[in-house]
Amino acid sequence: MFNEDWMSKFQNAWNNEPGLADALQQINFNSVIAYGFDNQDQPVGVIKVENGHVVSAGAYQGETVNWDLRASSDNWQKWAQKPPGMMGLGMAYTTGKLKFLVGDYGAMVKDPRMAGPFIKSFAVMAKI
């Protein structure tokens, strides 16, 4: 998970998911999002999002990120098998199973224009 091949597939799945790419395009969402494991110093994969669509995806190479999401390999795999909803993600965050090393989870979930697509991104992961 999060290797070059996986990130490329994630980019395609993200861009082909209207509830994600198109929803974020409507709010002119631009961001650099990193994904990794909570026992590592650096994230593994990164995507660059411009106007809701992923324009590049691959291995993390020291980019400055707006979001850095971390979890154990087991939890990422579990969520890829059965994507969590808002309650599941909230519990994962409050129990420390999902960590935001960079980014403001609280502000994001309070904005429905971002919260819905965030949840949808986990459903997209399940398609990889």
N, C-alpha and C positions, 0 to 999 in steps of 0.2 A: 504494500500500500504506500502511496505517495512517491513511488519511483518515477522515472521519466515516462515510461509507457503508461502507467496508471494515470499520471497527471495529464497526459495528452488525451486519454479517453475521458477523463473528468472534464477537460475543456470542451470537448465535443458534446458531451452529455449536458453540460451546463448551458451551452449556447443553443442547444436544441430544446430546452425546457422553457416554454413560454412563461410559466409561473415563476420562473427565476430570472432569466435574462431580460425578458420583456418587462417584467415588473420592476426590476432595478433600473432599466433604461428610462422608465417614466420618471424616476427621481434623480436622473443623471448621476447614478452611483459609480464612483471611481475609487478603486482601492487596490492595495497589494495585500494578499491574504496568504499567510504561511500555515502549513499543517505539519505536525510532528508528534513525537512521543514524549511523554512527560519525564522520561529518564535521560533525555539527551540535551546537550547544551544548545544545539541549533535545530531549527525545523528541518524537515526532509524535503518537502515540496512547497512550491509557491505558484500562485496564479496572479496575473495582473488583470484587473477588471477595468474596462473603460466603457462608460455609458451602459453598464449592466452586463456587457459581454466580455468573456475572457479573451484577451488578445494574445496572451502568452502564458505558457504553463511549463513547468519543468522542475528540475532540482534547485533547491535553495542554494544561492551562491553569494550570500552576504547582502542581499537587497535590504533596503529600509522598508519595513512592513507597517501597515496600518492595523493589521490583525495577526495574531500568532496564536493559533489554537493547538492545544496539546491534550493528549489523553494516552492511556496505556494502549498497547497494541490490541489487547483483548477487548477493550471498550470500543475502539475504532471498528474492529471486526464485528462486534455485536451490533453496533449501529448500522454497519453496512448490510447486515443480514435483515435487521428489523429497524428501520429508521424511527427515531424517537419523535414524538410530537412535542408541543410546547411544554407540557407538564414534565415529560421525560427529560427534556433538555434543561429545564429549570432545576430538576432534582440532580441531574448530572453536574450542573454548575455549583449548586449549593453544597453538594457532598464532595466536591473536588475531583470528580471523575473527568470533568471537562474544565480545562483551565484556559484562561485568556491571559497569556503573558504580555500581550500588547492588545489594546482595544478595550472598549467599554461595553461589557455585556449588558449591564443595567440600562444604559441609554439605548442600546440597540433593541432590546425586547420591548421597551416602552413605545417604540415607533413601529406601528403595524406595517408601514411601508417597507421596513427592513426585517421585522420579525418573521413575517410570512415567508419571504424568500430565504431567510436563514434556515428555517425549518425545511424548506424545499431542497436546500443544498444537501441535506443529509439523505433525502429520498433519491437525489441524483447520484450520490455516492453508491447507493444500493444497486444502481444500474451498471456499475463498472464490474 
